[in-house]
């Protein structure tokens, strides 16, 4: 990549460092796969227990959007002259 364009020792060194960083990240993700599975399992367990809390949080997060939708609706009914 960079080394093939610039053809300098520093560019080769930077290119090797970039490849090593990606390999490290890939190994990190693969080694923590079991941890992510455990987190998903815990979410399933505690989502049942804290359903009311999650519902309240979702309501608060979506409340602003709902009020904007209500304001944008076309009014129907009697209008004062």
N, C-alpha and C positions, 0 to 999 in steps of 0.2 A: 504494500500500500504506500505508505509514506517513504519507506526505504527504496522502493523501486523508482519513485519519482526523483527523490533528492540524491540518492546514491552517496550518502555520507555516513560515517560511523555513528554519529549522534542520531540520525534518522533510523538506522538499523536498531540501535539501542531502544529508542522510543517505541518502535514497532514491536519489539520483543516484549517490552513492558506491557503494552496494550493487550497483546495476546495472552500473557500470563494473567492479567487482571480478569479477562473474560473467562479463562479456565478456572480461576479461583471462584468467581461468582457462580459459575455452573456447578462446581463441586459443592459450594455452600448451599445452593438450592437443592441439589440432590441429597445432601446429607440431612437436611431439615425437612424432608418430605414426610417423615413419620411425625414430626412435631406439628406440621400443618394438618395432618389427619386427626391428631388428638384435639387440636383447636376446633376443627369442624365438629368432632364428636361432642365436645363440651358445649358448643353453640347449640347443637340440637337438644342436648339435655336441658340447658338453662333457658332456652327459648320457650320451652313449655312452662317452666316455673315463673318466668318473668314476662309472660305475655302481656299482662296489663301495663307493665312499665314500658315495654317496647311500643305498645299501642299508643300510650300517652306521648312518648317521644315522637313517633311518626305523626301524630296529630299536630303537635307543636311545630314540627318541621314543615308540614304541608298547610298550616293554617293561613299563612300569608298568601299562598297561591290560591287557596279557596276564596279568600276575601277579594282578591283581584278578579277572579272569575265572576264573582257575584256583581262587582261594580261594572264589569264590561257587558253584562247582559242587557238586552233591550227591555225597557220597562213596559209593562202592560197594565191595563186598567184605566181608571178615571184620572184625567189630568185637569188640574185647575187652569181656567182660562187666563 
